[in-house]
Amino acid sequence: MSHQAFTKQALPAVSDLTEQQQRGWHCVWCRVPLGKDLGVDLGEQRVTPATGAAYAWFPRECVDALACSGRRAAL
């Protein structure tokens, strides 16, 4: 079962993320692959681009915030 949380930091711009990060397959912060039910659900996000149709994206983050921040620093 995935955990539901709301991150205290602002999410990165969706345009800066990979498809895997946008779909919640990889951590939105450190890019590590997240297995089924292993990430923290950050909630559905809605985007309305300047051109094109609005869409939703589904970020998730690592459960272990300390390990995630270490991996993020190494990017």
N, CA, C and O atoms as a Tripos MOL2 file, in Angstrom:
@<TRIPOS>MOLECULE
protein
  300   299    75     0     0
PROTEIN
NO_CHARGES

@<TRIPOS>ATOM
      1 N           0.8390   -1.1710    0.0000 N.3       1 MET1
      2 CA          0.0000    0.0000    0.0000 C.3       1 MET1
      3 C           0.8860    1.2370    0.0000 C.2       1 MET1
      4 O           1.8260    1.3150    0.7910 O.2       1 MET1
      5 N           0.6120    2.1980   -0.8610 N.am      2 SER2
      6 CA          1.4130    3.4180   -0.8890 C.3       2 SER2
      7 C           0.9350    4.3630    0.2020 C.2       2 SER2
      8 O          -0.2320    4.3470    0.5930 O.2       2 SER2
      9 N           1.8370    5.1670    0.6750 N.am      3 HIS3
     10 CA          1.5220    6.1690    1.6790 C.3       3 HIS3
     11 C           1.0790    7.4410    0.9760 C.2       3 HIS3
     12 O           1.5540    7.7390   -0.1200 O.2       3 HIS3
     13 N           0.1890    8.1850    1.5810 N.am      4 GLN4
     14 CA         -0.2410    9.4670    1.0150 C.3       4 GLN4
     15 C           0.3490   10.5570    1.8930 C.2       4 GLN4
     16 O           0.2090   10.5250    3.1160 O.2       4 GLN4
     17 N           1.0040   11.5170    1.2700 N.am      5 ALA5
     18 CA          1.5950   12.6290    2.0060 C.3       5 ALA5
     19 C           1.6330   13.8400    1.0970 C.2       5 ALA5
     20 O           1.4110   13.7470   -0.1100 O.2       5 ALA5
     21 N           1.9120   14.9480    1.6920 N.am      6 PHE6
     22 CA          2.0760   16.1610    0.9150 C.3       6 PHE6
     23 C           3.4120   16.7530    1.3120 C.2       6 PHE6
     24 O           3.6090   17.1500    2.4610 O.2       6 PHE6
     25 N           4.3260   16.8100    0.3630 N.am      7 THR7
     26 CA          5.6720   17.2720    0.6150 C.3       7 THR7
     27 C           5.6600   18.7190    1.1010 C.2       7 THR7
     28 O           4.7960   19.5100    0.7240 O.2       7 THR7
     29 N           6.6340   19.0450    1.9430 N.am      8 LYS8
     30 CA          6.7390   20.4030    2.4800 C.3       8 LYS8
     31 C           7.4480   21.3220    1.5040 C.2       8 LYS8
     32 O           7.3610   22.5440    1.6300 O.2       8 LYS8
     33 N           8.1410   20.7580    0.5430 N.am      9 GLN9
     34 CA          8.8400   21.5770   -0.4400 C.3       9 GLN9
     35 C           8.0260   21.6380   -1.7340 C.2       9 GLN9
     36 O           7.2510   20.7340   -2.0450 O.2       9 GLN9
     37 N           8.2190   22.7100   -2.4650 N.am     10 ALA10
     38 CA          7.5130   22.8650   -3.7350 C.3      10 ALA10
     39 C           7.9840   21.8000   -4.7110 C.2      10 ALA10
     40 O           9.1770   21.5090   -4.7960 O.2      10 ALA10
     41 N           7.0620   21.2310   -5.4330 N.am     11 LEU11
     42 CA          7.4140   20.2250   -6.4310 C.3      11 LEU11
     43 C           8.1670   20.8820   -7.5820 C.2      11 LEU11
     44 O           7.9240   22.0460   -7.9000 O.2      11 LEU11
     45 N           9.0820   20.1380   -8.2100 N.am     12 PRO12
     46 CA          9.7690   20.6900   -9.3750 C.3      12 PRO12
     47 C           8.7870   20.9160  -10.5210 C.2      12 PRO12
     48 O           7.7030   20.3340  -10.5510 O.2      12 PRO12
     49 N           9.1790   21.7610  -11.4500 N.am     13 ALA13
     50 CA          8.3420   21.9940  -12.6250 C.3      13 ALA13
     51 C           8.1750   20.6890  -13.3930 C.2      13 ALA13
     52 O           9.1490   19.9730  -13.6260 O.2      13 ALA13
     53 N           6.9670   20.3840  -13.7770 N.am     14 VAL14
     54 CA          6.6950   19.1360  -14.4830 C.3      14 VAL14
     55 C           7.5140   19.0450  -15.7670 C.2      14 VAL14
     56 O           7.8770   17.9480  -16.1900 O.2      14 VAL14
     57 N           7.8050   20.1720  -16.3860 N.am     15 SER15
     58 CA          8.5890   20.1690  -17.6270 C.3      15 SER15
     59 C          10.0390   19.7430  -17.3970 C.2      15 SER15
     60 O          10.7350   19.3960  -18.3510 O.2      15 SER15
     61 N          10.5050   19.7650  -16.1450 N.am     16 ASP16
     62 CA         11.8700   19.3480  -15.8180 C.3      16 ASP16
     63 C          11.9650   17.8740  -15.4620 C.2      16 ASP16
     64 O          13.0600   17.3710  -15.2070 O.2      16 ASP16
     65 N          10.8480   17.1790  -15.4400 N.am     17 LEU17
     66 CA         10.8140   15.7810  -15.0010 C.3      17 LEU17
     67 C          10.7290   14.8180  -16.1770 C.2      17 LEU17
     68 O          10.2290   15.1570  -17.2490 O.2      17 LEU17
     69 N          11.2320   13.6080  -15.9470 N.am     18 THR18
     70 CA         11.1030   12.5500  -16.9460 C.3      18 THR18
     71 C           9.6690   12.0250  -16.9350 C.2      18 THR18
     72 O           8.9120   12.2850  -16.0000 O.2      18 THR18
     73 N           9.3090   11.3000  -17.9600 N.am     19 GLU19
     74 CA          7.9850   10.6750  -17.9970 C.3      19 GLU19
     75 C           7.8050    9.7510  -16.7950 C.2      19 GLU19
     76 O           6.7270    9.6980  -16.2040 O.2      19 GLU19
     77 N           8.8650    9.0240  -16.4330 N.am     20 GLN20
     78 CA          8.7900    8.0980  -15.2990 C.3      20 GLN20
     79 C           8.5080    8.8390  -13.9940 C.2      20 GLN20
     80 O           7.7680    8.3370  -13.1480 O.2      20 GLN20
     81 N           9.0860   10.0230  -13.8220 N.am     21 GLN21
     82 CA          8.8150   10.8200  -12.6230 C.3      21 GLN21
     83 C           7.3990   11.3840  -12.6490 C.2      21 GLN21
     84 O           6.7260   11.4160  -11.6190 O.2      21 GLN21
     85 N           6.9520   11.8200  -13.7960 N.am     22 GLN22
     86 CA          5.6010   12.3660  -13.9130 C.3      22 GLN22
     87 C           4.5410   11.3130  -13.6110 C.2      22 GLN22
     88 O           3.4900   11.6330  -13.0550 O.2      22 GLN22
     89 N           4.8060   10.0780  -13.9700 N.am     23 ARG23
     90 CA          3.8380    8.9990  -13.7770 C.3      23 ARG23
     91 C           3.9500    8.3300  -12.4040 C.2      23 ARG23
     92 O           3.1530    7.4520  -12.0730 O.2      23 ARG23
     93 N           4.9440    8.7470  -11.6050 N.am     24 GLY24
     94 CA          5.1100    8.1710  -10.2770 C.3      24 GLY24
     95 C           5.8740    6.8610  -10.2590 C.2      24 GLY24
     96 O           5.9100    6.1780   -9.2350 O.2      24 GLY24
     97 N           6.4800    6.5040  -11.3660 N.am     25 TRP25
     98 CA          7.2730    5.2730  -11.4380 C.3      25 TRP25
     99 C           8.6400    5.4790  -10.7920 C.2      25 TRP25
    100 O           9.2250    4.5380  -10.2560 O.2      25 TRP25
    101 N           9.1500    6.7130  -10.8440 N.am     26 HIS26
    102 CA         10.4360    7.0700  -10.2370 C.3      26 HIS26
    103 C          10.2120    8.2200   -9.2700 C.2      26 HIS26
    104 O           9.2720    8.9980   -9.4290 O.2      26 HIS26
    105 N          11.0740    8.3280   -8.2700 N.am     27 CYS27
    106 CA         10.9810    9.4060   -7.2860 C.3      27 CYS27
    107 C          11.1010   10.7630   -7.9770 C.2      27 CYS27
    108 O          11.9500   10.9570   -8.8470 O.2      27 CYS27
    109 N          10.2460   11.6900   -7.5780 N.am     28 VAL28
    110 CA         10.2430   13.0280   -8.1630 C.3      28 VAL28
    111 C          11.5280   13.7880   -7.8040 C.2      28 VAL28
    112 O          11.8980   14.7250   -8.5110 O.2      28 VAL28
    113 N          12.2150   13.4020   -6.7150 N.am     29 TRP29
    114 CA         13.4130   14.1180   -6.2620 C.3      29 TRP29
    115 C          14.7090   13.4600   -6.7210 C.2      29 TRP29
    116 O          15.5660   14.1310   -7.2960 O.2      29 TRP29
    117 N          14.8690   12.1560   -6.4780 N.am     30 CYS30
    118 CA         16.1740   11.5150   -6.7360 C.3      30 CYS30
    119 C          16.1750   10.5900   -7.9470 C.2      30 CYS30
    120 O          17.2160   10.0380   -8.3040 O.2      30 CYS30
    121 N          15.0270   10.4170   -8.5760 N.am     31 ARG31
    122 CA         14.8850    9.6310   -9.8130 C.3      31 ARG31
    123 C          15.0080    8.1180   -9.6320 C.2      31 ARG31
    124 O          15.0050    7.3910  -10.6260 O.2      31 ARG31
    125 N          15.1170    7.6210   -8.4060 N.am     32 VAL32
    126 CA         15.2270    6.1770   -8.1930 C.3      32 VAL32
    127 C          13.8890    5.5170   -8.5540 C.2      32 VAL32
    128 O          12.8320    6.0740   -8.2560 O.2      32 VAL32
    129 N          13.9210    4.3390   -9.1900 N.am     33 PRO33
    130 CA         12.6760    3.6300   -9.4930 C.3      33 PRO33
    131 C          11.9420    3.2520   -8.1990 C.2      33 PRO33
    132 O          12.5570    2.8120   -7.2280 O.2      33 PRO33
    133 N          10.6480    3.4270   -8.2060 N.am     34 LEU34
    134 CA          9.8150    3.0900   -7.0540 C.3      34 LEU34
    135 C           8.9350    1.9110   -7.4260 C.2      34 LEU34
    136 O           8.1300    1.9930   -8.3530 O.2      34 LEU34
    137 N           9.0910    0.8290   -6.7100 N.am     35 GLY35
    138 CA          8.2520   -0.3270   -6.9680 C.3      35 GLY35
    139 C           6.8190   -0.0630   -6.5500 C.2      35 GLY35
    140 O           6.5210    0.9300   -5.8860 O.2      35 GLY35
    141 N           5.9550   -0.9470   -6.9390 N.am     36 LYS36
    142 CA          4.5380   -0.8140   -6.5820 C.3      36 LYS36
    143 C           4.4130   -0.7420   -5.0670 C.2      36 LYS36
    144 O           4.9580   -1.5790   -4.3480 O.2      36 LYS36
    145 N           3.6960    0.2610   -4.5930 N.am     37 ASP37
    146 CA          3.4290    0.4650   -3.1680 C.3      37 ASP37
    147 C           4.6710    0.7840   -2.3370 C.2      37 ASP37
    148 O           4.6480    0.6070   -1.1190 O.2      37 ASP37
    149 N           5.7530    1.2500   -2.9630 N.am     38 LEU38
    150 CA          6.9620    1.5760   -2.2100 C.3      38 LEU38
    151 C           7.2100    3.0660   -2.0930 C.2      38 LEU38
    152 O           8.1390    3.4690   -1.3930 O.2      38 LEU38
    153 N           6.4320    3.8890   -2.7400 N.am     39 GLY39
    154 CA          6.6450    5.3240   -2.6960 C.3      39 GLY39
    155 C           5.5670    6.0380   -1.8960 C.2      39 GLY39
    156 O           4.5480    5.4540   -1.5260 O.2      39 GLY39
    157 N           5.8180    7.3040   -1.6410 N.am     40 VAL40
    158 CA          4.8560    8.1550   -0.9620 C.3      40 VAL40
    159 C           4.1140    8.9670   -2.0270 C.2      40 VAL40
    160 O           4.7240    9.7240   -2.7830 O.2      40 VAL40
    161 N           2.8120    8.8000   -2.0750 N.am     41 ASP41
    162 CA          1.9710    9.4790   -3.0560 C.3      41 ASP41
    163 C           1.8750   10.9610   -2.6910 C.2      41 ASP41
    164 O           1.4500   11.3000   -1.5870 O.2      41 ASP41
    165 N           2.2610   11.8360   -3.6020 N.am     42 LEU42
    166 CA          2.2000   13.2760   -3.3600 C.3      42 LEU42
    167 C           0.9370   13.9140   -3.9100 C.2      42 LEU42
    168 O           0.8040   15.1380   -3.9190 O.2      42 LEU42
    169 N           0.0260   13.0960   -4.3630 N.am     43 GLY43
    170 CA         -1.2580   13.6030   -4.8320 C.3      43 GLY43
    171 C          -1.2620   13.9750   -6.3060 C.2      43 GLY43
    172 O          -0.2380   14.3570   -6.8730 O.2      43 GLY43
    173 N          -2.4160   13.8560   -6.9020 N.am     44 GLU44
    174 CA         -2.5730   14.2260   -8.3090 C.3      44 GLU44
    175 C          -2.3050   15.7200   -8.4700 C.2      44 GLU44
    176 O          -2.7920   16.5350   -7.6860 O.2      44 GLU44
    177 N          -1.5340   16.0680   -9.4830 N.am     45 GLN45
    178 CA         -1.2230   17.4620   -9.7960 C.3      45 GLN45
    179 C          -1.8100   17.7820  -11.1650 C.2      45 GLN45
    180 O          -1.7520   16.9530  -12.0740 O.2      45 GLN45
    181 N          -2.3670   18.9620  -11.3180 N.am     46 ARG46
    182 CA         -2.9510   19.3810  -12.5950 C.3      46 ARG46
    183 C          -2.0820   20.4640  -13.2070 C.2      46 ARG46
    184 O          -1.5960   21.3530  -12.5080 O.2      46 ARG46
    185 N          -1.8910   20.3860  -14.5150 N.am     47 VAL47
    186 CA         -1.0800   21.3550  -15.2450 C.3      47 VAL47
    187 C          -1.8940   21.8610  -16.4290 C.2      47 VAL47
    188 O          -2.5490   21.0860  -17.1250 O.2      47 VAL47
    189 N          -1.8450   23.1550  -16.6440 N.am     48 THR48
    190 CA         -2.4430   23.7540  -17.8280 C.3      48 THR48
    191 C          -1.3270   24.4800  -18.5710 C.2      48 THR48
    192 O          -0.9780   25.6070  -18.2190 O.2      48 THR48
    193 N          -0.7640   23.8380  -19.6000 N.am     49 PRO49
    194 CA          0.3300   24.4710  -20.3430 C.3      49 PRO49
    195 C          -0.1600   25.6670  -21.1580 C.2      49 PRO49
    196 O          -1.3540   25.8260  -21.4120 O.2      49 PRO49
    197 N           0.7980   26.5000  -21.5590 N.am     50 ALA50
    198 CA          0.4640   27.6790  -22.3690 C.3      50 ALA50
    199 C          -0.2270   27.2720  -23.6660 C.2      50 ALA50
    200 O          -1.1360   27.9540  -24.1380 O.2      50 ALA50
    201 N           0.2140   26.1570  -24.2320 N.am     51 THR51
    202 CA         -0.4260   25.6260  -25.4370 C.3      51 THR51
    203 C          -0.7580   24.1630  -25.1990 C.2      51 THR51
    204 O          -0.0050   23.4590  -24.5250 O.2      51 THR51
    205 N          -1.8430   23.7100  -25.7270 N.am     52 GLY52
    206 CA         -2.2300   22.3160  -25.5650 C.3      52 GLY52
    207 C          -3.2500   22.1360  -24.4510 C.2      52 GLY52
    208 O          -3.6850   23.0960  -23.8150 O.2      52 GLY52
    209 N          -3.6100   20.9060  -24.2390 N.am     53 ALA53
    210 CA         -4.6490   20.5650  -23.2740 C.3      53 ALA53
    211 C          -4.0810   20.4070  -21.8640 C.2      53 ALA53
    212 O          -2.9110   20.0710  -21.6860 O.2      53 ALA53
    213 N          -4.9160   20.6510  -20.8840 N.am     54 ALA54
    214 CA         -4.5470   20.4280  -19.4850 C.3      54 ALA54
    215 C          -4.3820   18.9290  -19.2610 C.2      54 ALA54
    216 O          -5.0070   18.1200  -19.9460 O.2      54 ALA54
    217 N          -3.5450   18.5690  -18.3080 N.am     55 TYR55
    218 CA         -3.3390   17.1580  -17.9840 C.3      55 TYR55
    219 C          -2.9590   17.0030  -16.5210 C.2      55 TYR55
    220 O          -2.6240   17.9750  -15.8430 O.2      55 TYR55
    221 N          -3.0160   15.7660  -16.0490 N.am     56 ALA56
    222 CA         -2.6670   15.4440  -14.6700 C.3      56 ALA56
    223 C          -1.3480   14.6780  -14.6460 C.2      56 ALA56
    224 O          -1.0140   13.9580  -15.5860 O.2      56 ALA56
    225 N          -0.6010   14.8480  -13.5450 N.am     57 TRP57
    226 CA          0.5870   14.0350  -13.3190 C.3      57 TRP57
    227 C           0.5620   13.5770  -11.8650 C.2      57 TRP57
    228 O          -0.1230   14.1770  -11.0370 O.2      57 TRP57
    229 N           1.3020   12.5200  -11.5530 N.am     58 PHE58
    230 CA          1.1280   11.8080  -10.2980 C.3      58 PHE58
    231 C           2.4720   11.5640   -9.6000 C.2      58 PHE58
    232 O           2.9650   10.4360   -9.6050 O.2      58 PHE58
    233 N           3.0700   12.5930   -9.0040 N.am     59 PRO59
    234 CA          4.3910   12.4230   -8.3990 C.3      59 PRO59
    235 C           4.3630   11.5600   -7.1460 C.2      59 PRO59
    236 O           3.3880   11.5440   -6.3950 O.2      59 PRO59
    237 N           5.4690   10.8380   -6.9450 N.am     60 ARG60
    238 CA          5.6990   10.0870   -5.7060 C.3      60 ARG60
    239 C           7.1350   10.3520   -5.2740 C.2      60 ARG60
    240 O           7.9770   10.7430   -6.0830 O.2      60 ARG60
    241 N           7.4030   10.1360   -4.0030 N.am     61 GLU61
    242 CA          8.7520   10.2920   -3.4810 C.3      61 GLU61
    243 C           9.1160    9.0520   -2.6750 C.2      61 GLU61
    244 O           8.2540    8.2400   -2.3370 O.2      61 GLU61
    245 N          10.4000    8.9180   -2.3740 N.am     62 CYS62
    246 CA         10.8960    7.7880   -1.5840 C.3      62 CYS62
    247 C          10.3340    7.8390   -0.1720 C.2      62 CYS62
    248 O          10.0790    8.9170    0.3640 O.2      62 CYS62
    249 N          10.1430    6.6750    0.4250 N.am     63 VAL63
    250 CA          9.7150    6.5910    1.8130 C.3      63 VAL63
    251 C          10.8500    7.0530    2.7300 C.2      63 VAL63
    252 O          10.6060    7.7420    3.7210 O.2      63 VAL63
    253 N          12.0800    6.6790    2.4040 N.am     64 ASP64
    254 CA         13.2600    7.0390    3.2060 C.3      64 ASP64
    255 C          13.7960    8.3910    2.7440 C.2      64 ASP64
    256 O          14.5840    8.4600    1.8000 O.2      64 ASP64
    257 N          13.3730    9.4590    3.4040 N.am     65 ALA65
    258 CA         13.7520   10.8170    3.0010 C.3      65 ALA65
    259 C          15.2520   11.0630    3.1100 C.2      65 ALA65
    260 O          15.8120   11.7910    2.2900 O.2      65 ALA65
    261 N          15.9150   10.4760    4.1010 N.am     66 LEU66
    262 CA         17.3540   10.6760    4.2750 C.3      66 LEU66
    263 C          18.1340   10.0620    3.1150 C.2      66 LEU66
    264 O          19.0210   10.7060    2.5550 O.2      66 LEU66
    265 N          17.8120    8.8350    2.7560 N.am     67 ALA67
    266 CA         18.4780    8.1820    1.6190 C.3      67 ALA67
    267 C          18.1900    8.9390    0.3300 C.2      67 ALA67
    268 O          19.0720    9.0900   -0.5150 O.2      67 ALA67
    269 N          16.9630    9.4130    0.1790 N.am     68 CYS68
    270 CA         16.5690   10.1670   -1.0160 C.3      68 CYS68
    271 C          17.3860   11.4410   -1.1280 C.2      68 CYS68
    272 O          17.8790   11.7620   -2.2100 O.2      68 CYS68
    273 N          17.5420   12.1770   -0.0290 N.am     69 SER69
    274 CA         18.2900   13.4320   -0.0860 C.3      69 SER69
    275 C          19.7550   13.1700   -0.4190 C.2      69 SER69
    276 O          20.3770   13.9840   -1.1010 O.2      69 SER69
    277 N          20.3210   12.0590    0.0420 N.am     70 GLY70
    278 CA         21.6920   11.7010   -0.3110 C.3      70 GLY70
    279 C          21.8350   11.4160   -1.7930 C.2      70 GLY70
    280 O          22.7870   11.8680   -2.4280 O.2      70 GLY70
    281 N          20.8970   10.6730   -2.3410 N.am     71 ARG71
    282 CA         20.9260   10.3720   -3.7830 C.3      71 ARG71
    283 C          20.7220   11.6450   -4.5840 C.2      71 ARG71
    284 O          21.3550   11.8330   -5.6230 O.2      71 ARG71
    285 N          19.8450   12.5210   -4.1140 N.am     72 ARG72
    286 CA         19.5600   13.7810   -4.8160 C.3      72 ARG72
    287 C          20.8060   14.6670   -4.8440 C.2      72 ARG72
    288 O          21.0850   15.3090   -5.8570 O.2      72 ARG72
    289 N          21.5430   14.7060   -3.7590 N.am     73 ALA73
    290 CA         22.7610   15.5120   -3.6920 C.3      73 ALA73
    291 C          23.8250   15.0000   -4.6570 C.2      73 ALA73
    292 O          24.6610   15.7670   -5.1350 O.2      73 ALA73
    293 N          23.7880   13.6940   -4.9420 N.am     74 ALA74
    294 CA         24.7790   13.0970   -5.8300 C.3      74 ALA74
    295 C          24.4620   13.3250   -7.3160 C.2      74 ALA74
    296 O          25.2930   13.0240   -8.1720 O.2      74 ALA74
    297 N          23.2860   13.8460   -7.6250 N.am     75 LEU75
    298 CA         22.9210   14.0700   -9.0400 C.3      75 LEU75
    299 C          23.7080   15.1920   -9.6460 C.2      75 LEU75
    300 O          23.5260   15.5110  -10.8210 O.2      75 LEU75
@<TRIPOS>BOND
     1     1     2 1
     2     2     3 1
     3     3     4 2
     4     3     5 am
     5     5     6 1
     6     6     7 1
     7     7     8 2
     8     7     9 am
     9     9    10 1
    10    10    11 1
    11    11    12 2
    12    11    13 am
    13    13    14 1
    14    14    15 1
    15    15    16 2
    16    15    17 am
    17    17    18 1
    18    18    19 1
    19    19    20 2
    20    19    21 am
    21    21    22 1
    22    22    23 1
    23    23    24 2
    24    23    25 am
    25    25    26 1
    26    26    27 1
    27    27    28 2
    28    27    29 am
    29    29    30 1
    30    30    31 1
    31    31    32 2
    32    31    33 am
    33    33    34 1
    34    34    35 1
    35    35    36 2
    36    35    37 am
    37    37    38 1
    38    38    39 1
    39    39    40 2
    40    39    41 am
    41    41    42 1
    42    42    43 1
    43    43    44 2
    44    43    45 am
    45    45    46 1
    46    46    47 1
    47    47    48 2
    48    47    49 am
    49    49    50 1
    50    50    51 1
    51    51    52 2
    52    51    53 am
    53    53    54 1
    54    54    55 1
    55    55    56 2
    56    55    57 am
    57    57    58 1
    58    58    59 1
    59    59    60 2
    60    59    61 am
    61    61    62 1
    62    62    63 1
    63    63    64 2
    64    63    65 am
    65    65    66 1
    66    66    67 1
    67    67    68 2
    68    67    69 am
    69    69    70 1
    70    70    71 1
    71    71    72 2
    72    71    73 am
    73    73    74 1
    74    74    75 1
    75    75    76 2
    76    75    77 am
    77    77    78 1
    78    78    79 1
    79    79    80 2
    80    79    81 am
    81    81    82 1
    82    82    83 1
    83    83    84 2
    84    83    85 am
    85    85    86 1
    86    86    87 1
    87    87    88 2
    88    87    89 am
    89    89    90 1
    90    90    91 1
    91    91    92 2
    92    91    93 am
    93    93    94 1
    94    94    95 1
    95    95    96 2
    96    95    97 am
    97    97    98 1
    98    98    99 1
    99    99   100 2
   100    99   101 am
   101   101   102 1
   102   102   103 1
   103   103   104 2
   104   103   105 am
   105   105   106 1
   106   106   107 1
   107   107   108 2
   108   107   109 am
   109   109   110 1
   110   110   111 1
   111   111   112 2
   112   111   113 am
   113   113   114 1
   114   114   115 1
   115   115   116 2
   116   115   117 am
   117   117   118 1
   118   118   119 1
   119   119   120 2
   120   119   121 am
   121   121   122 1
   122   122   123 1
   123   123   124 2
   124   123   125 am
   125   125   126 1
   126   126   127 1
   127   127   128 2
   128   127   129 am
   129   129   130 1
   130   130   131 1
   131   131   132 2
   132   131   133 am
   133   133   134 1
   134   134   135 1
   135   135   136 2
   136   135   137 am
   137   137   138 1
   138   138   139 1
   139   139   140 2
   140   139   141 am
   141   141   142 1
   142   142   143 1
   143   143   144 2
   144   143   145 am
   145   145   146 1
   146   146   147 1
   147   147   148 2
   148   147   149 am
   149   149   150 1
   150   150   151 1
   151   151   152 2
   152   151   153 am
   153   153   154 1
   154   154   155 1
   155   155   156 2
   156   155   157 am
   157   157   158 1
   158   158   159 1
   159   159   160 2
   160   159   161 am
   161   161   162 1
   162   162   163 1
   163   163   164 2
   164   163   165 am
   165   165   166 1
   166   166   167 1
   167   167   168 2
   168   167   169 am
   169   169   170 1
   170   170   171 1
   171   171   172 2
   172   171   173 am
   173   173   174 1
   174   174   175 1
   175   175   176 2
   176   175   177 am
   177   177   178 1
   178   178   179 1
   179   179   180 2
   180   179   181 am
   181   181   182 1
   182   182   183 1
   183   183   184 2
   184   183   185 am
   185   185   186 1
   186   186   187 1
   187   187   188 2
   188   187   189 am
   189   189   190 1
   190   190   191 1
   191   191   192 2
   192   191   193 am
   193   193   194 1
   194   194   195 1
   195   195   196 2
   196   195   197 am
   197   197   198 1
   198   198   199 1
   199   199   200 2
   200   199   201 am
   201   201   202 1
   202   202   203 1
   203   203   204 2
   204   203   205 am
   205   205   206 1
   206   206   207 1
   207   207   208 2
   208   207   209 am
   209   209   210 1
   210   210   211 1
   211   211   212 2
   212   211   213 am
   213   213   214 1
   214   214   215 1
   215   215   216 2
   216   215   217 am
   217   217   218 1
   218   218   219 1
   219   219   220 2
   220   219   221 am
   221   221   222 1
   222   222   223 1
   223   223   224 2
   224   223   225 am
   225   225   226 1
   226   226   227 1
   227   227   228 2
   228   227   229 am
   229   229   230 1
   230   230   231 1
   231   231   232 2
   232   231   233 am
   233   233   234 1
   234   234   235 1
   235   235   236 2
   236   235   237 am
   237   237   238 1
   238   238   239 1
   239   239   240 2
   240   239   241 am
   241   241   242 1
   242   242   243 1
   243   243   244 2
   244   243   245 am
   245   245   246 1
   246   246   247 1
   247   247   248 2
   248   247   249 am
   249   249   250 1
   250   250   251 1
   251   251   252 2
   252   251   253 am
   253   253   254 1
   254   254   255 1
   255   255   256 2
   256   255   257 am
   257   257   258 1
   258   258   259 1
   259   259   260 2
   260   259   261 am
   261   261   262 1
   262   262   263 1
   263   263   264 2
   264   263   265 am
   265   265   266 1
   266   266   267 1
   267   267   268 2
   268   267   269 am
   269   269   270 1
   270   270   271 1
   271   271   272 2
   272   271   273 am
   273   273   274 1
   274   274   275 1
   275   275   276 2
   276   275   277 am
   277   277   278 1
   278   278   279 1
   279   279   280 2
   280   279   281 am
   281   281   282 1
   282   282   283 1
   283   283   284 2
   284   283   285 am
   285   285   286 1
   286   286   287 1
   287   287   288 2
   288   287   289 am
   289   289   290 1
   290   290   291 1
   291   291   292 2
   292   291   293 am
   293   293   294 1
   294   294   295 1
   295   295   296 2
   296   295   297 am
   297   297   298 1
   298   298   299 1
   299   299   300 2
@<TRIPOS>SUBSTRUCTURE
     1 MET1         2 RESIDUE 1 A MET
     2 SER2         6 RESIDUE 1 A SER
     3 HIS3        10 RESIDUE 1 A HIS
     4 GLN4        14 RESIDUE 1 A GLN
     5 ALA5        18 RESIDUE 1 A ALA
     6 PHE6        22 RESIDUE 1 A PHE
     7 THR7        26 RESIDUE 1 A THR
     8 LYS8        30 RESIDUE 1 A LYS
     9 GLN9        34 RESIDUE 1 A GLN
    10 ALA10       38 RESIDUE 1 A ALA
    11 LEU11       42 RESIDUE 1 A LEU
    12 PRO12       46 RESIDUE 1 A PRO
    13 ALA13       50 RESIDUE 1 A ALA
    14 VAL14       54 RESIDUE 1 A VAL
    15 SER15       58 RESIDUE 1 A SER
    16 ASP16       62 RESIDUE 1 A ASP
    17 LEU17       66 RESIDUE 1 A LEU
    18 THR18       70 RESIDUE 1 A THR
    19 GLU19       74 RESIDUE 1 A GLU
    20 GLN20       78 RESIDUE 1 A GLN
    21 GLN21       82 RESIDUE 1 A GLN
    22 GLN22       86 RESIDUE 1 A GLN
    23 ARG23       90 RESIDUE 1 A ARG
    24 GLY24       94 RESIDUE 1 A GLY
    25 TRP25       98 RESIDUE 1 A TRP
    26 HIS26      102 RESIDUE 1 A HIS
    27 CYS27      106 RESIDUE 1 A CYS
    28 VAL28      110 RESIDUE 1 A VAL
    29 TRP29      114 RESIDUE 1 A TRP
    30 CYS30      118 RESIDUE 1 A CYS
    31 ARG31      122 RESIDUE 1 A ARG
    32 VAL32      126 RESIDUE 1 A VAL
    33 PRO33      130 RESIDUE 1 A PRO
    34 LEU34      134 RESIDUE 1 A LEU
    35 GLY35      138 RESIDUE 1 A GLY
    36 LYS36      142 RESIDUE 1 A LYS
    37 ASP37      146 RESIDUE 1 A ASP
    38 LEU38      150 RESIDUE 1 A LEU
    39 GLY39      154 RESIDUE 1 A GLY
    40 VAL40      158 RESIDUE 1 A VAL
    41 ASP41      162 RESIDUE 1 A ASP
    42 LEU42      166 RESIDUE 1 A LEU
    43 GLY43      170 RESIDUE 1 A GLY
    44 GLU44      174 RESIDUE 1 A GLU
    45 GLN45      178 RESIDUE 1 A GLN
    46 ARG46      182 RESIDUE 1 A ARG
    47 VAL47      186 RESIDUE 1 A VAL
    48 THR48      190 RESIDUE 1 A THR
    49 PRO49      194 RESIDUE 1 A PRO
    50 ALA50      198 RESIDUE 1 A ALA
    51 THR51      202 RESIDUE 1 A THR
    52 GLY52      206 RESIDUE 1 A GLY
    53 ALA53      210 RESIDUE 1 A ALA
    54 ALA54      214 RESIDUE 1 A ALA
    55 TYR55      218 RESIDUE 1 A TYR
    56 ALA56      222 RESIDUE 1 A ALA
    57 TRP57      226 RESIDUE 1 A TRP
    58 PHE58      230 RESIDUE 1 A PHE
    59 PRO59      234 RESIDUE 1 A PRO
    60 ARG60      238 RESIDUE 1 A ARG
    61 GLU61      242 RESIDUE 1 A GLU
    62 CYS62      246 RESIDUE 1 A CYS
    63 VAL63      250 RESIDUE 1 A VAL
    64 ASP64      254 RESIDUE 1 A ASP
    65 ALA65      258 RESIDUE 1 A ALA
    66 LEU66      262 RESIDUE 1 A LEU
    67 ALA67      266 RESIDUE 1 A ALA
    68 CYS68      270 RESIDUE 1 A CYS
    69 SER69      274 RESIDUE 1 A SER
    70 GLY70      278 RESIDUE 1 A GLY
    71 ARG71      282 RESIDUE 1 A ARG
    72 ARG72      286 RESIDUE 1 A ARG
    73 ALA73      290 RESIDUE 1 A ALA
    74 ALA74      294 RESIDUE 1 A ALA
    75 LEU75      298 RESIDUE 1 A LEU
